[in-house]
Amino acid sequence: MRRSEFERAVVAEFGSRAPALLADLALPAVGDLTAAQAIDRGVAPREVWMALCEEADVPPSRRHGAGRLEPRH
């Protein structure tokens, strides 16, 4: 997962709550950092995405492949 895919996935899943979740929600899976801190410190976007999904109770069916653009036609 690229950072741009991570950002699209977060906005698609959390909408207007996304900025607050990225800045305020501590994620145990990445050392109790927020998602923003983890990304800034070089944690892989996919790892941060999965940690965010786990902490925010996102169903597994909406975790994988999130943030990808549709193929061009």
PQR file of N, CA, C, O and H, with PARSE charges and radii, in Angstrom:
ATOM      1  N   MET A   1       0.850  -1.174   0.000 -0.4000 1.5000
ATOM      2  CA  MET A   1       0.000   0.000   0.000 -0.0000 2.0000
ATOM      3  C   MET A   1       0.893   1.233   0.000  0.5500 1.7000
ATOM      4  O   MET A   1       1.805   1.363   0.816 -0.5500 1.4000
ATOM      5  N   ARG A   2       0.612   2.120  -0.922 -0.4000 1.5000
ATOM      6  CA  ARG A   2       1.325   3.395  -0.976 -0.0000 2.0000
ATOM      7  C   ARG A   2       0.661   4.390  -0.032  0.5500 1.7000
ATOM      8  O   ARG A   2      -0.469   4.197   0.416 -0.5500 1.4000
ATOM      9  H   ARG A   2      -0.129   2.014  -1.585  0.4000 1.0000
ATOM     10  N   ARG A   3       1.388   5.445   0.251 -0.4000 1.5000
ATOM     11  CA  ARG A   3       0.823   6.462   1.150 -0.0000 2.0000
ATOM     12  C   ARG A   3      -0.442   7.085   0.556  0.5500 1.7000
ATOM     13  O   ARG A   3      -1.396   7.360   1.284 -0.5500 1.4000
ATOM     14  H   ARG A   3       2.306   5.601  -0.113  0.4000 1.0000
ATOM     15  N   SER A   4      -0.455   7.308  -0.748 -0.4000 1.5000
ATOM     16  CA  SER A   4      -1.649   7.869  -1.385 -0.0000 2.0000
ATOM     17  C   SER A   4      -2.834   6.917  -1.250  0.5500 1.7000
ATOM     18  O   SER A   4      -3.963   7.368  -1.055 -0.5500 1.4000
ATOM     19  H   SER A   4       0.320   7.085  -1.340  0.4000 1.0000
ATOM     20  N   GLU A   5      -2.599   5.618  -1.348 -0.4000 1.5000
ATOM     21  CA  GLU A   5      -3.664   4.636  -1.157 -0.0000 2.0000
ATOM     22  C   GLU A   5      -4.151   4.655   0.295  0.5500 1.7000
ATOM     23  O   GLU A   5      -5.350   4.559   0.561 -0.5500 1.4000
ATOM     24  H   GLU A   5      -1.682   5.251  -1.506  0.4000 1.0000
ATOM     25  N   PHE A   6      -3.209   4.781   1.222 -0.4000 1.5000
ATOM     26  CA  PHE A   6      -3.556   4.883   2.637 -0.0000 2.0000
ATOM     27  C   PHE A   6      -4.471   6.081   2.868  0.5500 1.7000
ATOM     28  O   PHE A   6      -5.504   5.965   3.527 -0.5500 1.4000
ATOM     29  H   PHE A   6      -2.236   4.859   1.006  0.4000 1.0000
ATOM     30  N   GLU A   7      -4.088   7.218   2.328 -0.4000 1.5000
ATOM     31  CA  GLU A   7      -4.872   8.442   2.527 -0.0000 2.0000
ATOM     32  C   GLU A   7      -6.269   8.305   1.931  0.5500 1.7000
ATOM     33  O   GLU A   7      -7.248   8.722   2.550 -0.5500 1.4000
ATOM     34  H   GLU A   7      -3.249   7.313   1.793  0.4000 1.0000
ATOM     35  N   ARG A   8      -6.375   7.720   0.727 -0.4000 1.5000
ATOM     36  CA  ARG A   8      -7.696   7.498   0.116 -0.0000 2.0000
ATOM     37  C   ARG A   8      -8.534   6.544   0.958  0.5500 1.7000
ATOM     38  O   ARG A   8      -9.731   6.766   1.143 -0.5500 1.4000
ATOM     39  H   ARG A   8      -5.580   7.380   0.224  0.4000 1.0000
ATOM     40  N   ALA A   9      -7.914   5.488   1.466 -0.4000 1.5000
ATOM     41  CA  ALA A   9      -8.639   4.511   2.271 -0.0000 2.0000
ATOM     42  C   ALA A   9      -9.170   5.133   3.554  0.5500 1.7000
ATOM     43  O   ALA A   9     -10.308   4.876   3.946 -0.5500 1.4000
ATOM     44  H   ALA A   9      -6.942   5.308   1.315  0.4000 1.0000
ATOM     45  N   VAL A  10      -8.354   5.945   4.206 -0.4000 1.5000
ATOM     46  CA  VAL A  10      -8.771   6.586   5.458 -0.0000 2.0000
ATOM     47  C   VAL A  10      -9.958   7.516   5.215  0.5500 1.7000
ATOM     48  O   VAL A  10     -10.932   7.488   5.968 -0.5500 1.4000
ATOM     49  H   VAL A  10      -7.429   6.153   3.888  0.4000 1.0000
ATOM     50  N   VAL A  11      -9.883   8.328   4.179 -0.4000 1.5000
ATOM     51  CA  VAL A  11     -10.981   9.244   3.875 -0.0000 2.0000
ATOM     52  C   VAL A  11     -12.238   8.467   3.483  0.5500 1.7000
ATOM     53  O   VAL A  11     -13.340   8.815   3.909 -0.5500 1.4000
ATOM     54  H   VAL A  11      -9.092   8.350   3.567  0.4000 1.0000
ATOM     55  N   ALA A  12     -12.079   7.420   2.677 -0.4000 1.5000
ATOM     56  CA  ALA A  12     -13.239   6.632   2.247 -0.0000 2.0000
ATOM     57  C   ALA A  12     -13.912   5.945   3.429  0.5500 1.7000
ATOM     58  O   ALA A  12     -15.139   5.866   3.481 -0.5500 1.4000
ATOM     59  H   ALA A  12     -11.184   7.137   2.331  0.4000 1.0000
ATOM     60  N   GLU A  13     -13.133   5.454   4.365 -0.4000 1.5000
ATOM     61  CA  GLU A  13     -13.692   4.715   5.500 -0.0000 2.0000
ATOM     62  C   GLU A  13     -14.232   5.637   6.585  0.5500 1.7000
ATOM     63  O   GLU A  13     -15.299   5.374   7.139 -0.5500 1.4000
ATOM     64  H   GLU A  13     -12.136   5.518   4.323  0.4000 1.0000
ATOM     65  N   PHE A  14     -13.524   6.699   6.893 -0.4000 1.5000
ATOM     66  CA  PHE A  14     -13.862   7.514   8.059 -0.0000 2.0000
ATOM     67  C   PHE A  14     -14.437   8.890   7.743  0.5500 1.7000
ATOM     68  O   PHE A  14     -14.931   9.572   8.641 -0.5500 1.4000
ATOM     69  H   PHE A  14     -12.657   6.913   6.443  0.4000 1.0000
ATOM     70  N   GLY A  15     -14.379   9.302   6.495 -0.4000 1.5000
ATOM     71  CA  GLY A  15     -14.975  10.575   6.099 -0.0000 2.0000
ATOM     72  C   GLY A  15     -14.450  11.755   6.897  0.5500 1.7000
ATOM     73  O   GLY A  15     -13.239  11.928   7.035 -0.5500 1.4000
ATOM     74  H   GLY A  15     -13.978   8.748   5.765  0.4000 1.0000
ATOM     75  N   SER A  16     -15.358  12.564   7.421 -0.4000 1.5000
ATOM     76  CA  SER A  16     -14.972  13.791   8.126 -0.0000 2.0000
ATOM     77  C   SER A  16     -14.254  13.513   9.450  0.5500 1.7000
ATOM     78  O   SER A  16     -13.623  14.410  10.010 -0.5500 1.4000
ATOM     79  H   SER A  16     -16.342  12.423   7.309  0.4000 1.0000
ATOM     80  N   ARG A  17     -14.344  12.287   9.950 -0.4000 1.5000
ATOM     81  CA  ARG A  17     -13.639  11.932  11.192 -0.0000 2.0000
ATOM     82  C   ARG A  17     -12.170  11.606  10.952  0.5500 1.7000
ATOM     83  O   ARG A  17     -11.401  11.496  11.908 -0.5500 1.4000
ATOM     84  H   ARG A  17     -14.857  11.559   9.495  0.4000 1.0000
ATOM     85  N   ALA A  18     -11.768  11.450   9.694 -0.4000 1.5000
ATOM     86  CA  ALA A  18     -10.417  11.007   9.365 -0.0000 2.0000
ATOM     87  C   ALA A  18      -9.318  11.861  10.005  0.5500 1.7000
ATOM     88  O   ALA A  18      -8.425  11.299  10.640 -0.5500 1.4000
ATOM     89  H   ALA A  18     -12.393  11.539   8.919  0.4000 1.0000
ATOM     90  N   PRO A  19      -9.341  13.187   9.867 -0.5600 1.5000
ATOM     91  CA  PRO A  19      -8.250  13.974  10.456  0.2800 2.0000
ATOM     92  C   PRO A  19      -8.104  13.776  11.970  0.5500 1.7000
ATOM     93  O   PRO A  19      -6.989  13.691  12.485 -0.5500 1.4000
ATOM     94  N   ALA A  20      -9.226  13.705  12.670 -0.4000 1.5000
ATOM     95  CA  ALA A  20      -9.159  13.515  14.123 -0.0000 2.0000
ATOM     96  C   ALA A  20      -8.607  12.140  14.470  0.5500 1.7000
ATOM     97  O   ALA A  20      -7.795  12.018  15.387 -0.5500 1.4000
ATOM     98  H   ALA A  20     -10.132  13.775  12.252  0.4000 1.0000
ATOM     99  N   LEU A  21      -9.033  11.109  13.757 -0.4000 1.5000
ATOM    100  CA  LEU A  21      -8.520   9.767  14.028 -0.0000 2.0000
ATOM    101  C   LEU A  21      -7.023   9.674  13.760  0.5500 1.7000
ATOM    102  O   LEU A  21      -6.284   9.076  14.541 -0.5500 1.4000
ATOM    103  H   LEU A  21      -9.692  11.208  13.012  0.4000 1.0000
ATOM    104  N   LEU A  22      -6.582  10.261  12.664 -0.4000 1.5000
ATOM    105  CA  LEU A  22      -5.155  10.220  12.328 -0.0000 2.0000
ATOM    106  C   LEU A  22      -4.310  10.927  13.376  0.5500 1.7000
ATOM    107  O   LEU A  22      -3.197  10.493  13.676 -0.5500 1.4000
ATOM    108  H   LEU A  22      -7.183  10.748  12.029  0.4000 1.0000
ATOM    109  N   ALA A  23      -4.826  11.999  13.928 -0.4000 1.5000
ATOM    110  CA  ALA A  23      -4.052  12.817  14.863 -0.0000 2.0000
ATOM    111  C   ALA A  23      -4.193  12.396  16.316  0.5500 1.7000
ATOM    112  O   ALA A  23      -3.290  12.641  17.115 -0.5500 1.4000
ATOM    113  H   ALA A  23      -5.730  12.352  13.684  0.4000 1.0000
ATOM    114  N   ASP A  24      -5.309  11.766  16.677 -0.4000 1.5000
ATOM    115  CA  ASP A  24      -5.599  11.567  18.099 -0.0000 2.0000
ATOM    116  C   ASP A  24      -5.665  10.127  18.594  0.5500 1.7000
ATOM    117  O   ASP A  24      -5.439   9.882  19.779 -0.5500 1.4000
ATOM    118  H   ASP A  24      -6.043  11.567  16.027  0.4000 1.0000
ATOM    119  N   LEU A  25      -5.965   9.180  17.730 -0.4000 1.5000
ATOM    120  CA  LEU A  25      -6.171   7.803  18.170 -0.0000 2.0000
ATOM    121  C   LEU A  25      -4.840   7.070  18.293  0.5500 1.7000
ATOM    122  O   LEU A  25      -4.150   6.871  17.293 -0.5500 1.4000
ATOM    123  H   LEU A  25      -6.149   9.380  16.767  0.4000 1.0000
ATOM    124  N   ALA A  26      -4.473   6.666  19.506 -0.4000 1.5000
ATOM    125  CA  ALA A  26      -3.242   5.895  19.731 -0.0000 2.0000
ATOM    126  C   ALA A  26      -3.464   4.459  19.277  0.5500 1.7000
ATOM    127  O   ALA A  26      -4.486   3.849  19.593 -0.5500 1.4000
ATOM    128  H   ALA A  26      -5.033   6.828  20.319  0.4000 1.0000
ATOM    129  N   LEU A  27      -2.500   3.924  18.534 -0.4000 1.5000
ATOM    130  CA  LEU A  27      -2.607   2.587  17.964 -0.0000 2.0000
ATOM    131  C   LEU A  27      -1.603   1.651  18.627  0.5500 1.7000
ATOM    132  O   LEU A  27      -0.405   1.745  18.359 -0.5500 1.4000
ATOM    133  H   LEU A  27      -1.670   4.419  18.277  0.4000 1.0000
ATOM    134  N   PRO A  28      -2.071   0.750  19.488 -0.5600 1.5000
ATOM    135  CA  PRO A  28      -1.154  -0.166  20.183  0.2800 2.0000
ATOM    136  C   PRO A  28      -0.269  -0.977  19.235  0.5500 1.7000
ATOM    137  O   PRO A  28       0.883  -1.263  19.562 -0.5500 1.4000
ATOM    138  N   ALA A  29      -0.787  -1.344  18.080 -0.4000 1.5000
ATOM    139  CA  ALA A  29      -0.036  -2.188  17.148 -0.0000 2.0000
ATOM    140  C   ALA A  29       1.197  -1.499  16.563  0.5500 1.7000
ATOM    141  O   ALA A  29       2.080  -2.161  16.018 -0.5500 1.4000
ATOM    142  H   ALA A  29      -1.722  -1.111  17.814  0.4000 1.0000
ATOM    143  N   VAL A  30       1.258  -0.183  16.674 -0.4000 1.5000
ATOM    144  CA  VAL A  30       2.434   0.549  16.181 -0.0000 2.0000
ATOM    145  C   VAL A  30       3.083   1.349  17.312  0.5500 1.7000
ATOM    146  O   VAL A  30       3.549   2.471  17.111 -0.5500 1.4000
ATOM    147  H   VAL A  30       0.541   0.355  17.117  0.4000 1.0000
ATOM    148  N   GLY A  31       3.102   0.753  18.492 -0.4000 1.5000
ATOM    149  CA  GLY A  31       3.803   1.359  19.620 -0.0000 2.0000
ATOM    150  C   GLY A  31       3.078   2.502  20.276  0.5500 1.7000
ATOM    151  O   GLY A  31       3.713   3.404  20.822 -0.5500 1.4000
ATOM    152  H   GLY A  31       2.723  -0.158  18.655  0.4000 1.0000
ATOM    153  N   ASP A  32       1.758   2.486  20.238 -0.4000 1.5000
ATOM    154  CA  ASP A  32       0.933   3.545  20.830 -0.0000 2.0000
ATOM    155  C   ASP A  32       1.136   4.905  20.182  0.5500 1.7000
ATOM    156  O   ASP A  32       0.857   5.937  20.792 -0.5500 1.4000
ATOM    157  H   ASP A  32       1.242   1.753  19.795  0.4000 1.0000
ATOM    158  N   LEU A  33       1.622   4.909  18.949 -0.4000 1.5000
ATOM    159  CA  LEU A  33       1.701   6.142  18.175 -0.0000 2.0000
ATOM    160  C   LEU A  33       0.356   6.384  17.519  0.5500 1.7000
ATOM    161  O   LEU A  33      -0.433   5.455  17.349 -0.5500 1.4000
ATOM    162  H   LEU A  33       1.849   4.071  18.453  0.4000 1.0000
ATOM    163  N   THR A  34       0.091   7.630  17.148 -0.4000 1.5000
ATOM    164  CA  THR A  34      -1.078   7.893  16.309 -0.0000 2.0000
ATOM    165  C   THR A  34      -0.714   7.469  14.884  0.5500 1.7000
ATOM    166  O   THR A  34       0.453   7.227  14.578 -0.5500 1.4000
ATOM    167  H   THR A  34       0.732   8.385  17.286  0.4000 1.0000
ATOM    168  N   ALA A  35      -1.714   7.383  14.030 -0.4000 1.5000
ATOM    169  CA  ALA A  35      -1.443   7.018  12.640 -0.0000 2.0000
ATOM    170  C   ALA A  35      -0.521   8.054  11.987  0.5500 1.7000
ATOM    171  O   ALA A  35       0.402   7.693  11.257 -0.5500 1.4000
ATOM    172  H   ALA A  35      -2.663   7.579  14.279  0.4000 1.0000
ATOM    173  N   ALA A  36      -0.769   9.325  12.248 -0.4000 1.5000
ATOM    174  CA  ALA A  36       0.067  10.380  11.676 -0.0000 2.0000
ATOM    175  C   ALA A  36       1.516  10.266  12.150  0.5500 1.7000
ATOM    176  O   ALA A  36       2.444  10.406  11.355 -0.5500 1.4000
ATOM    177  H   ALA A  36      -1.519   9.618  12.841  0.4000 1.0000
ATOM    178  N   GLN A  37       1.704  10.015  13.428 -0.4000 1.5000
ATOM    179  CA  GLN A  37       3.056   9.859  13.959 -0.0000 2.0000
ATOM    180  C   GLN A  37       3.749   8.648  13.354  0.5500 1.7000
ATOM    181  O   GLN A  37       4.921   8.712  12.983 -0.5500 1.4000
ATOM    182  H   GLN A  37       0.950   9.901  14.074  0.4000 1.0000
ATOM    183  N   ALA A  38       3.014   7.545  13.257 -0.4000 1.5000
ATOM    184  CA  ALA A  38       3.602   6.318  12.708 -0.0000 2.0000
ATOM    185  C   ALA A  38       4.039   6.519  11.260  0.5500 1.7000
ATOM    186  O   ALA A  38       5.138   6.114  10.880 -0.5500 1.4000
ATOM    187  H   ALA A  38       2.062   7.493  13.558  0.4000 1.0000
ATOM    188  N   ILE A  39       3.190   7.138  10.457 -0.4000 1.5000
ATOM    189  CA  ILE A  39       3.546   7.414   9.059 -0.0000 2.0000
ATOM    190  C   ILE A  39       4.778   8.312   9.004  0.5500 1.7000
ATOM    191  O   ILE A  39       5.704   8.052   8.236 -0.5500 1.4000
ATOM    192  H   ILE A  39       2.298   7.467  10.766  0.4000 1.0000
ATOM    193  N   ASP A  40       4.790   9.372   9.818 -0.4000 1.5000
ATOM    194  CA  ASP A  40       5.931  10.305   9.834 -0.0000 2.0000
ATOM    195  C   ASP A  40       7.226   9.622  10.256  0.5500 1.7000
ATOM    196  O   ASP A  40       8.309  10.037   9.843 -0.5500 1.4000
ATOM    197  H   ASP A  40       4.037   9.584  10.441  0.4000 1.0000
ATOM    198  N   ARG A  41       7.125   8.586  11.067 -0.4000 1.5000
ATOM    199  CA  ARG A  41       8.322   7.872  11.544 -0.0000 2.0000
ATOM    200  C   ARG A  41       8.713   6.701  10.659  0.5500 1.7000
ATOM    201  O   ARG A  41       9.627   5.944  10.985 -0.5500 1.4000
ATOM    202  H   ARG A  41       6.245   8.249  11.403  0.4000 1.0000
ATOM    203  N   GLY A  42       8.024   6.558   9.547 -0.4000 1.5000
ATOM    204  CA  GLY A  42       8.436   5.564   8.562 -0.0000 2.0000
ATOM    205  C   GLY A  42       7.774   4.202   8.669  0.5500 1.7000
ATOM    206  O   GLY A  42       8.193   3.264   7.990 -0.5500 1.4000
ATOM    207  H   GLY A  42       7.282   7.174   9.281  0.4000 1.0000
ATOM    208  N   VAL A  43       6.760   4.070   9.494 -0.4000 1.5000
ATOM    209  CA  VAL A  43       6.028   2.809   9.546 -0.0000 2.0000
ATOM    210  C   VAL A  43       5.287   2.654   8.224  0.5500 1.7000
ATOM    211  O   VAL A  43       4.715   3.617   7.712 -0.5500 1.4000
ATOM    212  H   VAL A  43       6.419   4.831  10.045  0.4000 1.0000
ATOM    213  N   ALA A  44       5.297   1.461   7.680 -0.4000 1.5000
ATOM    214  CA  ALA A  44       4.662   1.207   6.387 -0.0000 2.0000
ATOM    215  C   ALA A  44       3.180   1.572   6.433  0.5500 1.7000
ATOM    216  O   ALA A  44       2.485   1.225   7.388 -0.5500 1.4000
ATOM    217  H   ALA A  44       5.762   0.680   8.095  0.4000 1.0000
ATOM    218  N   PRO A  45       2.694   2.270   5.409 -0.5600 1.5000
ATOM    219  CA  PRO A  45       1.283   2.661   5.391  0.2800 2.0000
ATOM    220  C   PRO A  45       0.321   1.489   5.583  0.5500 1.7000
ATOM    221  O   PRO A  45      -0.700   1.642   6.254 -0.5500 1.4000
ATOM    222  N   ARG A  46       0.622   0.336   5.014 -0.4000 1.5000
ATOM    223  CA  ARG A  46      -0.256  -0.825   5.173 -0.0000 2.0000
ATOM    224  C   ARG A  46      -0.332  -1.254   6.630  0.5500 1.7000
ATOM    225  O   ARG A  46      -1.407  -1.596   7.121 -0.5500 1.4000
ATOM    226  H   ARG A  46       1.451   0.212   4.468  0.4000 1.0000
ATOM    227  N   GLU A  47       0.797  -1.240   7.322 -0.4000 1.5000
ATOM    228  CA  GLU A  47       0.819  -1.601   8.740 -0.0000 2.0000
ATOM    229  C   GLU A  47      -0.009  -0.608   9.561  0.5500 1.7000
ATOM    230  O   GLU A  47      -0.740  -1.001  10.470 -0.5500 1.4000
ATOM    231  H   GLU A  47       1.671  -0.962   6.923  0.4000 1.0000
ATOM    232  N   VAL A  48       0.111   0.665   9.237 -0.4000 1.5000
ATOM    233  CA  VAL A  48      -0.663   1.696   9.935 -0.0000 2.0000
ATOM    234  C   VAL A  48      -2.142   1.532   9.621  0.5500 1.7000
ATOM    235  O   VAL A  48      -2.980   1.647  10.516 -0.5500 1.4000
ATOM    236  H   VAL A  48       0.704   0.985   8.498  0.4000 1.0000
ATOM    237  N   TRP A  49      -2.472   1.264   8.365 -0.4000 1.5000
ATOM    238  CA  TRP A  49      -3.866   1.065   7.973 -0.0000 2.0000
ATOM    239  C   TRP A  49      -4.489  -0.097   8.749  0.5500 1.7000
ATOM    240  O   TRP A  49      -5.594   0.026   9.278 -0.5500 1.4000
ATOM    241  H   TRP A  49      -1.791   1.171   7.638  0.4000 1.0000
ATOM    242  N   MET A  50      -3.782  -1.217   8.815 -0.4000 1.5000
ATOM    243  CA  MET A  50      -4.314  -2.380   9.521 -0.0000 2.0000
ATOM    244  C   MET A  50      -4.462  -2.085  11.014  0.5500 1.7000
ATOM    245  O   MET A  50      -5.440  -2.509  11.629 -0.5500 1.4000
ATOM    246  H   MET A  50      -2.885  -1.317   8.385  0.4000 1.0000
ATOM    247  N   ALA A  51      -3.518  -1.374  11.597 -0.4000 1.5000
ATOM    248  CA  ALA A  51      -3.611  -0.999  13.015 -0.0000 2.0000
ATOM    249  C   ALA A  51      -4.795  -0.067  13.255  0.5500 1.7000
ATOM    250  O   ALA A  51      -5.513  -0.213  14.244 -0.5500 1.4000
ATOM    251  H   ALA A  51      -2.724  -1.029  11.098  0.4000 1.0000
ATOM    252  N   LEU A  52      -4.998   0.882  12.359 -0.4000 1.5000
ATOM    253  CA  LEU A  52      -6.122   1.810  12.474 -0.0000 2.0000
ATOM    254  C   LEU A  52      -7.443   1.062  12.343  0.5500 1.7000
ATOM    255  O   LEU A  52      -8.381   1.306  13.102 -0.5500 1.4000
ATOM    256  H   LEU A  52      -4.415   1.001  11.556  0.4000 1.0000
ATOM    257  N   CYS A  53      -7.510   0.160  11.386 -0.4000 1.5000
ATOM    258  CA  CYS A  53      -8.729  -0.638  11.198 -0.0000 2.0000
ATOM    259  C   CYS A  53      -9.034  -1.473  12.432  0.5500 1.7000
ATOM    260  O   CYS A  53     -10.183  -1.556  12.866 -0.5500 1.4000
ATOM    261  H   CYS A  53      -6.748  -0.038  10.769  0.4000 1.0000
ATOM    262  N   GLU A  54      -8.012  -2.085  12.989 -0.4000 1.5000
ATOM    263  CA  GLU A  54      -8.201  -2.922  14.183 -0.0000 2.0000
ATOM    264  C   GLU A  54      -8.732  -2.087  15.340  0.5500 1.7000
ATOM    265  O   GLU A  54      -9.688  -2.478  16.009 -0.5500 1.4000
ATOM    266  H   GLU A  54      -7.079  -2.018  12.636  0.4000 1.0000
ATOM    267  N   GLU A  55      -8.121  -0.960  15.566 -0.4000 1.5000
ATOM    268  CA  GLU A  55      -8.507  -0.114  16.709 -0.0000 2.0000
ATOM    269  C   GLU A  55      -9.884   0.516  16.520  0.5500 1.7000
ATOM    270  O   GLU A  55     -10.599   0.751  17.494 -0.5500 1.4000
ATOM    271  H   GLU A  55      -7.345  -0.643  15.022  0.4000 1.0000
ATOM    272  N   ALA A  56     -10.255   0.789  15.274 -0.4000 1.5000
ATOM    273  CA  ALA A  56     -11.539   1.439  14.992 -0.0000 2.0000
ATOM    274  C   ALA A  56     -12.643   0.431  14.632  0.5500 1.7000
ATOM    275  O   ALA A  56     -13.738   0.824  14.231 -0.5500 1.4000
ATOM    276  H   ALA A  56      -9.673   0.599  14.483  0.4000 1.0000
ATOM    277  N   ASP A  57     -12.349  -0.857  14.776 -0.4000 1.5000
ATOM    278  CA  ASP A  57     -13.335  -1.916  14.508 -0.0000 2.0000
ATOM    279  C   ASP A  57     -13.885  -1.886  13.086  0.5500 1.7000
ATOM    280  O   ASP A  57     -15.083  -2.080  12.876 -0.5500 1.4000
ATOM    281  H   ASP A  57     -11.458  -1.176  15.101  0.4000 1.0000
ATOM    282  N   VAL A  58     -13.016  -1.645  12.116 -0.4000 1.5000
ATOM    283  CA  VAL A  58     -13.418  -1.726  10.718 -0.0000 2.0000
ATOM    284  C   VAL A  58     -13.535  -3.211  10.365  0.5500 1.7000
ATOM    285  O   VAL A  58     -12.603  -3.972  10.623 -0.5500 1.4000
ATOM    286  H   VAL A  58     -12.044  -1.488  12.287  0.4000 1.0000
ATOM    287  N   PRO A  59     -14.648  -3.633   9.786 -0.5600 1.5000
ATOM    288  CA  PRO A  59     -14.809  -5.050   9.431  0.2800 2.0000
ATOM    289  C   PRO A  59     -13.717  -5.520   8.468  0.5500 1.7000
ATOM    290  O   PRO A  59     -13.303  -4.760   7.592 -0.5500 1.4000
ATOM    291  N   PRO A  60     -13.251  -6.745   8.617 -0.5600 1.5000
ATOM    292  CA  PRO A  60     -12.205  -7.264   7.724  0.2800 2.0000
ATOM    293  C   PRO A  60     -12.541  -7.143   6.240  0.5500 1.7000
ATOM    294  O   PRO A  60     -11.641  -6.975   5.418 -0.5500 1.4000
ATOM    295  N   SER A  61     -13.794  -7.223   5.894 -0.4000 1.5000
ATOM    296  CA  SER A  61     -14.182  -7.133   4.485 -0.0000 2.0000
ATOM    297  C   SER A  61     -13.877  -5.763   3.875  0.5500 1.7000
ATOM    298  O   SER A  61     -13.831  -5.638   2.651 -0.5500 1.4000
ATOM    299  H   SER A  61     -14.525  -7.359   6.562  0.4000 1.0000
ATOM    300  N   ARG A  62     -13.669  -4.740   4.696 -0.4000 1.5000
ATOM    301  CA  ARG A  62     -13.367  -3.401   4.182 -0.0000 2.0000
ATOM    302  C   ARG A  62     -11.906  -3.008   4.388  0.5500 1.7000
ATOM    303  O   ARG A  62     -11.539  -1.856   4.155 -0.5500 1.4000
ATOM    304  H   ARG A  62     -13.707  -4.841   5.690  0.4000 1.0000
ATOM    305  N   ARG A  63     -11.081  -3.939   4.818 -0.4000 1.5000
ATOM    306  CA  ARG A  63      -9.681  -3.604   5.085 -0.0000 2.0000
ATOM    307  C   ARG A  63      -8.766  -3.838   3.899  0.5500 1.7000
ATOM    308  O   ARG A  63      -7.922  -2.993   3.599 -0.5500 1.4000
ATOM    309  H   ARG A  63     -11.379  -4.874   5.008  0.4000 1.0000
ATOM    310  N   HIS A  64      -8.910  -4.932   3.238 -0.4000 1.5000
ATOM    311  CA  HIS A  64      -7.967  -5.323   2.186 -0.0000 2.0000
ATOM    312  C   HIS A  64      -8.321  -4.680   0.858  0.5500 1.7000
ATOM    313  O   HIS A  64      -9.484  -4.671   0.453 -0.5500 1.4000
ATOM    314  H   HIS A  64      -9.595  -5.618   3.481  0.4000 1.0000
ATOM    315  N   GLY A  65      -7.321  -4.147   0.185 -0.4000 1.5000
ATOM    316  CA  GLY A  65      -7.529  -3.508  -1.096 -0.0000 2.0000
ATOM    317  C   GLY A  65      -8.067  -2.103  -1.026  0.5500 1.7000
ATOM    318  O   GLY A  65      -8.300  -1.476  -2.060 -0.5500 1.4000
ATOM    319  H   GLY A  65      -6.377  -4.155   0.514  0.4000 1.0000
ATOM    320  N   ALA A  66      -8.269  -1.596   0.172 -0.4000 1.5000
ATOM    321  CA  ALA A  66      -8.796  -0.248   0.336 -0.0000 2.0000
ATOM    322  C   ALA A  66      -7.817   0.785  -0.195  0.5500 1.7000
ATOM    323  O   ALA A  66      -6.602   0.636  -0.061 -0.5500 1.4000
ATOM    324  H   ALA A  66      -8.080  -2.105   1.012  0.4000 1.0000
ATOM    325  N   GLY A  67      -8.355   1.821  -0.793 -0.4000 1.5000
ATOM    326  CA  GLY A  67      -7.524   2.929  -1.267 -0.0000 2.0000
ATOM    327  C   GLY A  67      -7.027   2.789  -2.688  0.5500 1.7000
ATOM    328  O   GLY A  67      -6.450   3.729  -3.236 -0.5500 1.4000
ATOM    329  H   GLY A  67      -9.342   1.942  -0.902  0.4000 1.0000
ATOM    330  N   ARG A  68      -7.237   1.643  -3.292 -0.4000 1.5000
ATOM    331  CA  ARG A  68      -6.776   1.462  -4.663 -0.0000 2.0000
ATOM    332  C   ARG A  68      -7.701   2.184  -5.627  0.5500 1.7000
ATOM    333  O   ARG A  68      -8.918   2.231  -5.446 -0.5500 1.4000
ATOM    334  H   ARG A  68      -7.706   0.880  -2.847  0.4000 1.0000
ATOM    335  N   LEU A  69      -7.086   2.739  -6.649 -0.4000 1.5000
ATOM    336  CA  LEU A  69      -7.877   3.362  -7.703 -0.0000 2.0000
ATOM    337  C   LEU A  69      -8.445   2.285  -8.601  0.5500 1.7000
ATOM    338  O   LEU A  69      -7.857   1.214  -8.748 -0.5500 1.4000
ATOM    339  H   LEU A  69      -6.098   2.700  -6.796  0.4000 1.0000
ATOM    340  N   GLU A  70      -9.569   2.564  -9.189 -0.4000 1.5000
ATOM    341  CA  GLU A  70     -10.147   1.635 -10.164 -0.0000 2.0000
ATOM    342  C   GLU A  70      -9.252   1.614 -11.401  0.5500 1.7000
ATOM    343  O   GLU A  70      -8.668   2.638 -11.754 -0.5500 1.4000
ATOM    344  H   GLU A  70     -10.047   3.434  -9.069  0.4000 1.0000
ATOM    345  N   PRO A  71      -9.136   0.466 -12.061 -0.5600 1.5000
ATOM    346  CA  PRO A  71      -8.312   0.418 -13.283  0.2800 2.0000
ATOM    347  C   PRO A  71      -8.866   1.340 -14.362  0.5500 1.7000
ATOM    348  O   PRO A  71     -10.076   1.535 -14.470 -0.5500 1.4000
ATOM    349  N   ARG A  72      -7.982   1.889 -15.138 -0.4000 1.5000
ATOM    350  CA  ARG A  72      -8.407   2.749 -16.256 -0.0000 2.0000
ATOM    351  C   ARG A  72      -9.040   1.892 -17.322  0.5500 1.7000
ATOM    352  O   ARG A  72      -8.636   0.750 -17.539 -0.5500 1.4000
ATOM    353  H   ARG A  72      -6.999   1.731 -15.050  0.4000 1.0000
ATOM    354  N   HIS A  73     -10.044   2.450 -17.992 -0.4000 1.5000
ATOM    355  CA  HIS A  73     -10.735   1.711 -19.071 -0.0000 2.0000
ATOM    356  C   HIS A  73     -10.242   2.171 -20.404  0.5500 1.7000
ATOM    357  O   HIS A  73     -10.697   1.674 -21.435 -0.5500 1.4000
ATOM    358  H   HIS A  73     -10.372   3.378 -17.815  0.4000 1.0000
TER
END
